[in-house]
Amino acid sequence: MEYLDIDTLSSLQNHLAKLTGLYLALYGERGNLIMPPVNENKLLSSLKALSKGRDEYQSFVKINSEKALQRTDISFLKGPGEQYHFFMPIRIEKSVFIVVGGGVFVSAADCDTFSKTAGAAYGFMPDQQKALLQETRIKDYAELQDTARYIRLIFTLGLQVSNKGTFLEKRYRLMKTVFSLVSEIQLEKQAAEIYDILVDMILFLFNTESIGVMLRDTTVFKPHKSAGKFRDHLQSLPLQATGLLSEVIAKKKPFYSESVMDILRLGFSEKITSLHVFPIISEDKVIGLLNIYNSVLSQEDADVIFETCKMMGNCLRIVELQETYQKCQKEIDILSTAASRLIPVKEPDMLYETILDMSVYLTEAEKGSLMLVGEDTAYLTIKAAKGINRRLLTDIRIRAGEGIAGWVFREGVPLVMEDIEKNEWGFPKRHKYRTGSFISIPLKLDEKTIGVLNISDKISGEVFSAEDMALISSFASYATIALERSTYYTLAGHLKELSVTDSLTGLFNRRYFEERFFEELNRSDRHNLSFSLAMIDIDDFKLFNDSEGHLAGDEILKSIANISKDCLRISDVIARFGGEEFAVIMPQTEKEEAILVSERIRKSIKEQIPGTWSVFPKKAITVSIGVATFPYDGKERKELIRNADKALYMAKMEGKDRTVLWQSKA
């Protein structure tokens, strides 16, 4: 090309990179860099800052840019650091350009690969990897393809405009204005504000007589905002999604008509003499229409407006995803806080009160009750109550199917009601409550219902929503697990009668370990959960016994048992496996967390046992620990224990006093 307006193309490059969240660079057909990359994510920038990463990236770009010159379609390739990049050839007259961009993960699996292997290969430390991954996007592969096609279209137009001059000058200026306006849209805005911006922008730039945005509500398009000469008329006129509009929905293409019959059939008055309809598309669905009335548009103008509608659809999708993310993040934070309140509570009565307190807190309610079924009866009894006189409820027993709680218990399904006076089940009115709205949730352990959680009377006086139901249902899952764990602790007092404790250390013995291990293996397999096993062995314990005597050795075993128990969580199980070896079962625990727990045990033992011996040559008692995780390191009992033992052996061979995580070969 004889001339390129680099300043304008650079502005376009920056706007597109900002809008799409991807880095972009432009190369010539000889491999020369015309416009350097902009908007690189920190992971890619950090990788290129390293000698190995820079060399691999440059080679990757050079090889695939040369290949792209021979192609007509866009290439999507995984590059250094497990991120995907695209190479798009753009032919303008006799010249070829290559736009290179992307730099995103297309799946969580790629993230995991980088975290586990690729990151370390480039010299990234674990903390550095974690920080980089937190700021790196995961973009659906299909979405990446759609975005790349959109970038190609815009870049092609930009390059054409840059080279041609007067013929496309007006269109170029128009596009530049549109892109500038779109790129300045703040994603914190609500969807309604984005529609308003679209109407104002098109009305101003294209000097239309009348314009309106209509939003889809199942089979009807309802006016959202209208402007221009016939604003009042258009704002009060909904359209049925039938006839010509059904074709727009099916084809997802613009429509234009000057037919009086077509326009009248849609429901417009004779004031409307021509109609342009542009679909607003998000997630491949027509969610709205941009209608332009009584205005003459060139094909070029119509194309720009349609592309603008597409961009607005992308903006709306981003806003929707951001709102969903923020909502989910808020719920996760709330549930995490709530669950953390349950973890340290072991005593049943205190756990009941904590579960109920957190439930009414999460739903912003005044009253509630927790009911559990008795061990030897089918009756529900109240274990905790809030906002209700507990003494009045002491002797209440509810049969399955009796009242609201009994119905929920029998059916095993949750119930949320806006007004009990209008219920279809025939439940009686509840005069002792301030409002008629309530939530009743079954507490289920596997497929068995063990109780019911009842919440009523929102503090605000509003009705309980589907969001309240979803939040409290998620919390109920945590509560059920906590109740199950509490049951284990309640049974702990009877375990000696069953001969499952080690007489010296007070820990569970090998017999109980085998039973509990078998249960956890089956439970984790059934529910697709993970759990970790740690094997602990005292370093040089035979030497200690020979030096200090067996009585001193017994005291060391007791100390290690007590210290280890204090380091564990409520759900963890520790047993004396044999001699100087201990085993820890950590339910629902991934490798990273298992390492943290094991290291806490190892360091505490080393620091807390006083060195009162006289002959033993070491300054401190230390342990070596091997960790294996189900299902990654074994799906069968023998395999998992064997791999944990192998990791323990490696810890011994590497110098003792350390924790080694078993790494299964791929």
N, C-alpha and C positions, 0 to 999 in steps of 0.2 A: 504494500500500500504506500502511496506517495505521502499520505498525511494521516496522522492520528492525533486527535485532541486528547493528550494524555491527562490533562487536568480534569476534563469532563469524565473520561473513562475511570480515572482514579476515584472521582466522587461516586460514580455508579458502583464501582467495586466496593467502596466503603459502605454504601447504603445497602447493597445486597448482602454483604458479609454480616452487617449488623442485623438486618431483617431476618436472615436465615440462621444466624448463629454459627456459620461455618467459615473457615478461612478460605480465601480465594487468591490466586496468583495467575498472571497471564504470561505465556511464553510465545515466542515467534517460531516459525517453522524450522529455523536453524538451531533451535534449542536455546536461543537468547532470552534472557529474562526481561520482559517489557515492563511489567508491574510486579514488584515484590509482594510476598504474601502479607495480607492484613487479617487481623482478628484471629491469629493463631491461639489455640488454647494452651494453657500452661504446661500440659503434659508434652505436647508436641514441641513447644519452645524449649522446655527443659531437655528433651531428648536430643534436639538439634544442637544444644549447647555442649553436649558430650561428643568427643571425637568419634567414637564408634557409631553413635546415633546419627551424627551429621553425615558421615561417609555413607551409611546405609540409606539415609533419606535421599541424598543427592543422586546416588546410583539408581535408587528406586524411581525417582522422578525422570531421570535421563532416559532410562530404558523404556519406561512406559509412555513417555511423551513421544518417543520415536515410533513406538507401535501405534499410538493414537493417530499419528499423521497418515497411516495407511487405512484407517477405519472411518466410518461415517457415524457410528453410534457412540454412545458414552460408555467408557469402561469403568467398572467399579472394582477396586482391588484392595486387598488387605496389605498394609505396609508395615513399616517398623512400629513397634509398640502395640501391635494388634489392632490399630485403628484403620478405618476404611477411608480411601481417597477416590476421587473420580478424575478422569482425564477426558475432557470433552473437546473434540475438534470442531472448530468453527471456520467455515469457508466463506470468505467475502471476496467476490470477484475471483482474482487469481491467487489470492493469498490464503494461507492457512494459519490459524492461531490455535493454541491449546490452553484451555482454562483448567487449571489444577486446583482442587479444593477438597473440602470435607474435613478429615481429621476427627472422626467420631467412632465410637463403638456402636455396633449394630445389635449387640446382644450382651446380656449379663455374663454369658460364657466367655466372651472376649475379655471382659473386665477381669474375670477370675483368672484367665490365662496370664494376663499381664501381671496381676497381683502375685500369682504363685510362681511364675517362672520368668516371663519376659522382662519384667521390671528389674529383677535382680541381675539379669544378664547384662543390663546396661549400667549397672552400678548404683541403682537407686536403693536407698535404705528403706526399710518397711514403713517408717513414719512418713518419709517423703512420698512413697507410693500412695499411702492412704490419703495424704493431703491432695495430691494431684488427682486421684480418682474421684474425690469428693467434688472437684470442680470440672469434671469431664462429663460430657453428655453421652447418653445412650439414645440413639435415634433409630427408629424402626427402619429396616432395610428398604421397604417399599416407600416409606416416607422420604428417605434419602434419595431414592430414584426420582420421585415426583419433584422434590426440591431442585435436584440437579437439572431436570428438564426445564423447570421454570427459569433457573439461572441461565441456562443455555439460550433460551428464547430472549431474555432481556439483554444478555451480553451480545447476542447476534444483532439485535436491534441497535444497541449502543454502538457497536463497531460500524454498522451501516451508516448510522447518523454521523458518526465521527468522520467518515470518509466522503459523504456525498454533498453536504452543503445545503444549498437553498431549497432543493426539492423536499427534503425531509427536515428542514430547520424547524418548522412549526411543530411537527410531530415530536421531534427530539425535545424541544423546549417543554412541550406538554408532558412528555414522559418524565422528564427531569423533575418537573414540578410535582407530578403525581408521586414519584418515588420519594422525593424529599418530604412531602406531606405524610406519606405512609410510614416512612422510616422514623418520623418524629412522633408517631403514636406511642404513647406510654402504655406498656402492657398492664399497668396497674388499673387502667381504665376499665369500666364495666362495658359489657357488650353493647348496651343501649347507646353509650357515648360514641362507640366506634361507628355504629350505623348513622348517627347524627353527623359525624365527620364525613362519611361517605356522601351523604345527601348534599351537604354544604359544598364539598369539594367539586362534585360533578356539576352542580348548579352554577358555580362560579366559573369553572374552567371551560365549560362547553355552552354556556349561555342558553340553557334549555328553558322552555316556557313553563313547564311544570314537571315535577319529579317526585317520586315517592319510594320508600322502602316498605315492603310488606313481609311479615314474618309468618312462617308456616306453623299452623296449629292443627295437626293431623290432616284433615281434608280441606282446611280453610286457610287462606292467606289473609291475615289481619293487618290493617295499616299500622305502621309504627311511627313514621314521620313523613309528612308531605310538605312540599314547598313550591312556590311559584304561583301562577295566576289562579289555578283551580285547587289550591291547597285545601280549603274547607270542604269542597265536594269530595275530593279524594280521601281525606282523612276519615270520612264516615262510611267508606265503601269497602266491605270485605269481598274477597273473590273466592269462589269455589275452585278447588284444584282439579278441575275437569276440563274436557275439551282441549283447546289449544294449550292451556297451562299444563295439562297432563303430559303433552308432548315435550314441553320445556323440562319438566321433571324427569321424564324418561331419558331424553337425549342429553340433558345437561348442557344445552346449547342456547344461545340467544335467539330471540324471535322478534320479527318485525311485521306489522300489518297496517295497511291503510284501508282495509275493507270495513265499510260501515257495519255490515252484518256481523262480522267477527267481533268487532269492538262492542256492539250492542249486546251480542250474545253473552259476552263476558260479564255484562252488568253495568257498563259505563253509559253515561248519557251522551246525547248527540254533540255535546261540547267537545268531546274527545274525537279528533279526526285521524290521529295516527298514534301508534303505540310501539315503543321499543321495550322488550322484556329481557333483562339480563339475570340469569340465575346466580345466586350467592351460594357457593358450595363449601361445605366443611365436612371432612371425613367421607368424601364421595357421596354426600347426601345434600339435596337442595334444601337449605334451611330458610331461604328467603328469596325475595325478588327485588331487583332494582328496576323500576318502571320509569321511562321517560316519555312524556306526552307532548304531542303537537310540536315536535322538533325535528329538524333535518340534520342527520348525522352522516358524515362520510364513512366509508368502510373502515378507513384508518382510525377515525374517532371511535367507531363502534368496537374495533379490536382493542384499543387502549382501555375503553371503559370495561370491557369484559375481563381483560387482564387485571384491571384494578379491582374488580369484584372478586377475582380469584385470590389476589393478595389480601383483600379484606377477609375472605374466608379463612385464609391461613392465620391472619391475626386473631380472628375470633376463636379458632381452634387452639391457638397458643394461650389465649386468655382463659379458655375453658379448662385446658390442661393445668394451667397455673393455679386456677381456683381449686381444681380437684386436688392438686398436689398439696396446696396450703391446708385444705380441709383435712386430707389424710394425715399430713404431718402433725396437725394440731391434735387429731384423734390419737395418733401414735404416741405423742408426747404425754397426753392425758392418761392413756392406758398404761404407758410405761411407769408413770408416777404412781398410778393406782396399784399396779402389780408389785412395784417395789415396796409398797406399804404392807402387802400381804406376805412377802417372802420371809421376814424375820419372825412372824407370828406363829408360834407353835401350839399354844394352849387353845383348845377348842372354843371355849366361851369367848375369849378375846378375839379369836379369828372370826366368829359369827358377827360380833359387833363391828369389827373392822370392815368386813364385806358389806354389811348394810350401810355403814357410814359412807363408804366410798360410792356405793350405788346411788344414794340420794344426792350426794355431792355431784356426781357425774351428770345426773338428770336434772339438777337444780330443783329438787322436790323437798316437800316438808315431811312426808310420812312414808313409812315402808315397813316391811316385815320379811324375815327370812324363815322359811319353813323347811324342815327336813323330815324324811320318813324314818321311823324307828327301825332298829335292826330286826326285831322279831314281830313287827306289825306292819299293816298296810296303811296306818294312819299318819297324817302329817301333824307335827307339833311345832310350835313357834319357838325358835331358838334365839331370835333377836327382834326387837321392835324399836321403831323411832317415831316420835310424834303421837304415840299411842301408849296409854297406861299399861305397862308390861304385866302388872299384877292381875289386870282384868283378863289377860290372855293365857295365864299360866296353865289352866286346865283344859284349854281348847284343843280338841283333836278333830281333824277333818279327814273324812273318808275320800277315797279316789272318786271323782265325779261330783263331789258335793261342793256347790258354790263355784266361784271363779277359780280359786286356787286349786280346788279338787279337780275341776275340769281340765285345767292346764296340766296338772300332774298326770291325770289319766291319759290325755291325748298326747302329751309330750311336745306340744307346739306352743310358741309364745303368743301372747294376746296383747294388743294395744288398742285402747278404746278412747274415742274422743268424748263420748257422752254415754254413760251406762243407761240413761233413761231411754236411749234410742237404740239399744242393742238388739240384735236379732236372735240371741240365744235365750232370751227370757230370764236373764239374771235380775235379781231384785235390786231396787234402788238402795243407795248407800247414804243414808241421811247423816251419818257421823262424819262424812267427808265434805270438804269445802267445795270441791269440783267433782264433776262426773267422769273425769279423764284419769286413766291409770294404765300401768304396764304390769303384766304378769309373765315371768320368764321361767321356763323349766330349767333346772340344773341337771345336766346329763353327764354321766360317767360311762364312756363308751355308748352303748345303746340303752342303758338303764337310767331312768329318771330317779334322782335321789332327793330332790327337793324342789321348792318353788321360791322365787324372789319376787316380791310384790312392791311396786312403787306407785304412789298416788300424790295428788295435789301439788302441782308445780307452784313454786313460790310466786311466780309472775301471774298465776291464774290462767295461763294459756294451756292448751291441750298438748299432750305428748305427741311428738312427731315421729316419722319414720326414722329420722336421724337419731333421735333419742333411743329408739328401739335397737338400731344397728350398734350404737355405742355400748349400750348396757348388755347386749347379747355378746359382744366381744369380751367385755369385762367378765361376764358370767363364765366364760371358758376358763379364764385365769382363776376365778373363784372356785370352780369345781376342782381344778388341779390342786389348789391350796387346801381344799377340804380333804382331798385324797391324801395329801401329804400329812395333814394333821391326824388323819386316821392312823397312819403308820406310827406317828409319835405316841398316840394314845395307846396303841398296842404294845409299845416298847416295854411297858411295865410288866407285861405278861410273858415276855420272850424267854425269861430264864426257865419258866415252867416247860417251855418247849425245847429246852437245851440248845438254844441258838446263840448263846453268848460264850465268849472265851473267858474262862475263870480268872485268868491273870490280868488281862488288860481291860476287861469289861466291854470289849468290842464284840461285834457279831463274829461268829466263827465261820469256818469253811463251809459247813452245812448250810447255814443261812445265806451265805454269799452265793452258793450255787443256785439256791431257790430264787433268790432275788435277781440274780443275773439272768436266769431263764425267763422270769417274768418281764424284765426290762427288755430283753431281746425280742420277745413276742410282741410286747406293746409297741415298741419302736417300729418293728416291721409292719404291724397292723396299721399304724397311723402314719407311716412314712416319716418317722422322726429319726433324729440322730441321738446317740449317747456315747459317752467316752468312758474308757476304762484305764485307770492308772495303777501300775504295779510298783510298790515301794519296797526297797530293800536297804537295810542298815549297812553302811559301809564298815568293813573290818570288824564285824560284830564277834566273830569267833576269837579274834585277837583280844577284844575287850573282855570277853568271858574268861579267856585263859589268863589275862593279866589281872583282872579285878575280881573275878569270881562270879558264879552264876547268880548269886543274890543281887549283886550290883547290876548284872545284866538284866535281871527281871525288872529292876527299878527303871532302867532305861526304856524297856519295852512299854512299861506303864506310862512313862512321861511322853513318849512318842505318840502313844494312843490318845492321850488327853490333848496334847498340842494339835494333833491332826484333826480331831473332832471339832476343836474350836475354829479351825480354818475352813471348815466345810459349810456348805449351804444347807438349808432345811431339806432339800430334796436329795442330797447326796448320801450314799451309803458306804461306810468303811468297815472292812472286816480284816481280822487276822487270818492271812492266807496260809500261814505255816511258818514255824520258827521265827526268823527275824523279818519275814516278808508280810506286807500288808497289801490289800487291794481296795480301790475306791471306784464305785460306780457313780457316774455323773449323768443323770437323765437329762435329755433335751439339751445337750451341751456339745457345741462344735469344737473343733480342734483348738482354735484360738483361746476360747474361754477355758478349756481344759488345761492348757498350758499355764494360764494365769493362776488357776486354783492349785495346780501341782507345785508351781514355784512358790506360792504362798506357804504351802506346807513345808517344802524343803528349807526355805529361809527361816521360818519360824522355829523349826527343830534345831537348826544350827545355832540360832541366836538365843534360844530360851533354856536349853539344857545346861545347867552350870557344870563347869569342869572340876568336879571334886575328887576325881580319881588321882591315884598316885603313880601307878606304873604304866598305864596305857599311854603310848607315845604321842597320840594326836591331841591337839588343843581343843577340838570340838567334836561332838557326835554329828555325823553327816549321813545323809541318805541319798541314794540314786533312784530316779523315777523314770519309768517307761510308760508312754501314753499311746493308746490306739483308739480309733473312733469308728463306730458303726454308722453307716454300712461301708465307708470308704476303705477301711483296713480289714474288713472281714465281716461276713454275714452269718457265719456259724460260730458257735461257742468256742470250739477248739481253735479255730483260725484267729479269732479276735484276741483270745488269751495268749496264744503263741506269739502274735505280733507285738503285743504289749511287753511280753517277756523278752523278745528280741530287742526292742527299744531299750529295755532295762539293761540288757547285756551290753548294748552299745554305750550306754551311759557309764557302765563300769569300765569298759575298755578305753573310753576317752578321758579317764582320769577321776571318775567318781564325783560325788557332790554336784550333781547336775540332773536336769530333766531333758529327756530326748523324746521327740515326737516321731512315731513310726511313719515313714513315708512309703506308701505302697507304690510299686512300680506300675506305670501306665500300661 
